[in-house]
Structures are given as structure tokens and as C-alpha cells.
Amino acid sequence: MAINKTRVAVIGSGPAGLTSALYTSRGQYDTVVFVGKLLGGQISTTHEVENFPGFPDGTTGPELVEAMRAQAEKFGTKYVYDIVTEVDFSKGSPFYIKTDGGEEWLADAVIVTIGANPRELHVPGEKEYVGRGVSYCATCDGFFFRGKEIIVVGGGDSALQESLFLTKFASKVTVVHRRDELRAGVSLQERAFKDPKIDFIWDTVVEEIKSDANGVVTSATLRNVKTNEAYDKPVDGVFIFIGYDPNSDVFNGQLATDAAGYVLIDQLYRTNVEGVFAAGEIHDSVFRQAITAAGDGCAAALTTIKWLQDREDQLQPLDNVMVEAGD
Ligand SMILES: Cc1cc2nc3c(=O)[nH]c(=O)nc-3n(C[C@H](O)[C@H](O)[C@H](O)COP(=O)(O)OP(=O)(O)OC[C@H]3O[C@@H](n4cnc5c(N)ncnc54)[C@H](O)[C@@H]3O)c2cc1C
């Protein structure tokens, strides 16, 4: 069986991955992007993007992704439309990568850009109405809710921080929390309790999100977990802030992470494994924007290029390696 070889493997095809690939392939290093389940990552799931520079009239997630994909391809980036299921970073460069399609690769350098996923409520209507009233990002979508009534689901720091931010746009922000007290820090709680635009509904979960005939959110079905009473609350938007899960499981402990699973990097985007770099939401639990992920991707690629340049004399030709089946 042949093992494929590449100079650079980019794991993930969100803004971080596609930007990394643009830079490394334009820098004349053979680059393969392992796309994963979702070409373009999270941004591909949104209908309106108004805050990515260069688009004065805004764009859509799929259009932005296709432009990024094609731009990297123009400089030679190749795409493997598989999910990476296994990596071996233990022996150093070249690094072994295996996909769910059975492909095996060796890469001199790896840029990890596999992102994080916002935690979902898993209720009817949630997936269907993302971008039509359901959101996981106040910075991205708050502007679309000027003068509207929204609910925020969650009780931690990010739920309250984003609620306070959303009061700039919404006429009313109601925080729906499944317990009778918040996990958020005390000063955030004080600010939120004082804000005349923010209300709280305690001991309550969202059971369903409903829309009009055009698929635009009109209400949420709420249930009080203590009384079991359920009712429909008219709302224009449902913002969900119940945490994020970084996709670091596939590395099986080979990359150093923080307690939440975010990959740790230094200022030059280097992980604890020499030759493996990381960019975007797999390391960034703070900014969570397409442009910051793309900027990270650029920076990680520049470090990768420098790292490969410094060991140019050790790089082997990229012919496929033949190994016996079962090796
Ligand atoms: C609904 C929605 C709307 C948003 N709107 C905006 C907006 O308007 N403006 C803005 O700036 N930001 C917006 N964001 C945030 C933005 O999309 C993210 O910050 C950005 O996509 C992060 O990029 P990333 O490349 O780090 O990771 P991600 O976008 O999370 O991409 C991760 C990539 O890794 C791949 N992957 C995962 N596991 C594997 C694996 N095992 N093997 C191979 N590949 C794998 C996935 O398929 C995906 O391609 C929005 C997010 C959401 C969810």
C-alpha cells in the first residue's frame, strides 16, 4: 500500500486552515488540506457575514469559503475530503496521518486548524434556524437584531458578557437559565442585574424553537424544570452560549492542551511537538472570529515556512513510500 507524502498537512478547512494553505502553497511547499466533515468550517453555516474585511456589501459563509478554497487551490493546495482519524506525532517529522477514507500520509510539517464547536441544545428547530434567528455568536449576529427581542441561553460568563453586548442592539434580552443561580462572575452578574434591558427566567430550559412559514424564528417553547409548566415565548432570536468543545480528541493526548482541550501554542504558533503548529479556534477560546482565525492561519503558516526553510537539507523527496500491507 502506498503512503502519500506532503511537505505540509493542514488538518481542518475553516478560515484558519484555508489561509494557512494559501500561504504555504504560495510559499512553494506542497500542501494538503484534510477537509473534515465541513469544508470551510463554522463560517460555511452562516448566511450573512458582514464583518470580514474586503466585502463592503457583506458576503455569505459559503461564498467566502469557496473564494478561500479556490485561492489556495490556485497556488497548488490539494484537498482530501476525509476526516483525520489518527495521527502519530511521537516519532517526530515526518508525521503520520490516517483518514476515515483509509488514506495514509506522511507530512514534514502539520498545521492543526480543526476548530471547536459551539455546544448545542439539541432541541427541535435549533439546527434548522441557524442564521434565521438561532445564533452562537453575538459579535457576528447581534447587529441583525436591532430593536428585536431575544433570549440568551446559558448562565456562565460568556452568556452574561454576550447578553450585555447584545443590549446594544436588542430591545430586550431575556436570559434563560436551567438553574436558579448563575455560574458567571459576581461583577458580571451585578452589571447584568442592573441593566434595564436584561431580564432573567430561572429554572427553565428551551424545548423547541419555532418559526414562521419563511423559516424565521418567532418563538421558543420554554419549560420550567421545577413546576414542569411549558409555554411559548414570542422571540425574534435565540442566542446559545453553553460552552464550546475543541476538536482535540483525535490527537489522543499527543498535543499539550489546557484543561478544556484547547491546544497550547507559543507566540510563534508552535505546539509542544516540534514541526506541529496550531491556529484558529483549536487554540483560541477568546476571539472566535473568521478574521482572527484567518490571521492565525497566516501566522502559523509563516512559522511553518521558516521551520521548513531551516531544515531544507533534511527534507526527503516527495515520492510515495511503498510499504507492505499491514505494516
Ligand atoms: C453560525 C455561525 C455564524 C458565524 N458568523 C460569523 C461571522 O459573521 N463573522 C465571523 O467573523 N465569525 C463568525 N463565526 C465564527 C467563525 O465561523 C469561526 O470563528 C471560524 O470559523 C473559526 O475558524 P477555524 O478555522 O479556527 O475553525 P472552524 O471554522 O471550526 O473549522 C474547523 C475545520 O476543521 C475540520 N475538522 C474538524 N475535525 C476534523 C478532523 N478530525 N479531521 C479533519 N478535519 C477536521 C472541520 O471540518 C472544519 O473544516 C460564526 C460561527 C457560527 C457557528
The ligand as a Gaussian input file, in Angstrom:
#p B3LYP/6-31G(d) Opt

LIG

0 1
 C      -23.437000      30.056000      12.787000
 C      -22.120000      30.797000      12.903000
 C      -22.017000      32.071000      12.381000
 C      -20.811000      32.768000      12.460000
 N      -20.745000      34.013000      11.909000
 C      -19.570000      34.664000      11.920000
 C      -19.448000      35.954000      11.314000
 O      -20.420000      36.507000      10.789000
 N      -18.232000      36.560000      11.337000
 C      -17.133000      35.972000      11.925000
 O      -16.042000      36.551000      11.881000
 N      -17.228000      34.763000      12.524000
 C      -18.403000      34.104000      12.532000
 N      -18.495000      32.881000      13.145000
 C      -17.314000      32.330000      13.821000
 C      -16.332000      31.723000      12.771000
 O      -17.040000      30.885000      11.900000
 C      -15.234000      30.967000      13.478000
 O      -14.549000      31.836000      14.348000
 C      -14.228000      30.391000      12.475000
 O      -14.874000      29.572000      11.543000
 C      -13.130000      29.604000      13.184000
 O      -12.293000      29.108000      12.191000
 P      -11.306000      27.869000      12.381000
 O      -10.669000      27.665000      11.051000
 O      -10.447000      28.088000      13.551000
 O      -12.215000      26.606000      12.778000
 P      -13.589000      26.028000      12.220000
 O      -14.330000      27.005000      11.415000
 O      -14.251000      25.425000      13.410000
 O      -13.109000      24.875000      11.231000
 C      -12.643000      23.655000      11.694000
 C      -12.369000      22.753000      10.497000
 O      -11.785000      21.553000      10.980000
 C      -12.381000      20.457000      10.334000
 N      -12.197000      19.286000      11.197000
 C      -12.679000      19.041000      12.444000
 N      -12.292000      17.822000      12.874000
 C      -11.535000      17.291000      11.872000
 C      -10.843000      16.073000      11.689000
 N      -10.825000      15.109000      12.638000
 N      -10.190000      15.843000      10.515000
 C      -10.158000      16.815000       9.547000
 N      -10.782000      17.997000       9.683000
 C      -11.463000      18.220000      10.821000
 C      -13.821000      20.875000      10.109000
 O      -14.402000      20.121000       9.047000
 C      -13.604000      22.345000       9.709000
 O      -13.311000      22.418000       8.356000
 C      -19.692000      32.176000      13.101000
 C      -19.800000      30.895000      13.653000
 C      -21.002000      30.204000      13.565000
 C      -21.114000      28.814000      14.150000

